[in-house]
Amino acid sequence: MSDTVDAPVIRSDEPGSFARSVLAERHPALIEKVRDAFPYGPGQHRALDALRDNAAEGTIAPLPPTAYDHDRWAVWGREHFGRSWFDVPFLWAESYFYRRLLEAVGYFADGPWRGVDPFRPFKQAELDTPEAGAELATLDDILRKPAGEQADALVHGSLWGNRADLGFRISQSAADAHGADTPPLVADDSEALWSLLPVGAPATLCVVADNAGRELLPDLVLIDHVLHHGRAERVVLQVKPYPYYVSDATTEDVVDCLRRLVRAEGAAAGTGGRLWAAMGDGRLTVRAHDFFRAPLPYEEMPGDLRSEFAGATLTIMKGDLNYRRLVGDRLWPPTTSFADRTGYFPGPVAALRTLKSDVIVGLDERTVAALDAHEDHWRASGAHALVQVRR
């Protein structure tokens, strides 16, 4: 598109930027957490330490020739190998960092650590917190409300699911904390979202998941509502094919969350039982397309995935990474049209996202002016969220 020229690709070379903080601070800290979470051996410790040092001061090297996906990454990284991690596109650098981390711990290698998710302890810990239990308990009240009120509450629960201090609970006090000029929800196309899923229509909903744990729980509750109230005959839940971005959901994480729901008390257990049955009879299907681990925007999706999205009545993209891949990981003017940026997508698409990076489109000028006037880091603070829909 013509406006692409005026929107620079986000890199990590600007001091003080969000992207730089991820590479310079978050990634080294994550390596230490992973290192301490498992009784890895000396070889894995050396590999993790080498990745930490290389990502901080070294240049990017290709995967070992023996890596199963060496050829794929050789293509994806041909313009970036030999350069500093901070000088290449942020989306690519993040994705490749996680691929190298899995290589360091032996996730793909023959041996006892093959297939052991290095982020699993963090994901599972979220499911067993008192906060998670309290959030699930709120379903007892929510699911007694009329279906329309349920729908509104559950879409907001899914939207804010990666805000651990909110979960399902969207209170007026949260809005008051930001003042009337900068509301937490900076764009809200919820009405348009539900209009695409009328009760009784033979719809197929595709949900592209983001995080596991306490974000995936409300996503699953929302999916149950859609199926239980006849807003879709079928739901396809798209997850990552392997561990990615610390907490991104895999099939194993979906199963963990379903088990957590089933063993809960009250309405949450009923939700878990219905979802378990829906997977058994095919109304809920889990997929893990290989493209979901690619360091590429959705505009470059392969034909088979494009066909899947084209066959959906609506695709919901959850979370920040999916948003970056959906609209392009660039410094767009915030008033750039969401519809224009997603015009390539092969069907109606919705974004449910808490703002945790610099990418943002689809806002009106008044909202942008208020945010700029009252907050320095509103794009990445996690204090704001959006629901955007392109029919």
Protein Blocks (a to p, Z undefined) as FASTA:
>chain_A
ZZlmmmccddfkbghiaklmmmmmmmmmmmmmmmmmpccdfklmmmmmmmmmmmmmmccd
dddfklmklmmmmmmmmmmgopafklgcfklmmmmmmmmmmmmnommpgcjkgoiafklm
mmmmmmmgfklmmmmmmmmmmmmpcfklmmmmmmmmmmmmmmmklmmmccfklmmmnojk
lcfblbdcklmmmmmmcghiacddddddfbehjllmmmmmmmmmmmmnopafbdcddddf
bdeehlaccfklmmmmmmmmmmmghjllmmmmmmmmmmmnopaccdddfklmpccdfklp
cfklmmmmmmpmbdcdedjklmmmmnopadddfklcfklmmmmpgbdcddddddfbfbdg
hiafklmmmmmmmomklmmnopaccddddZZ
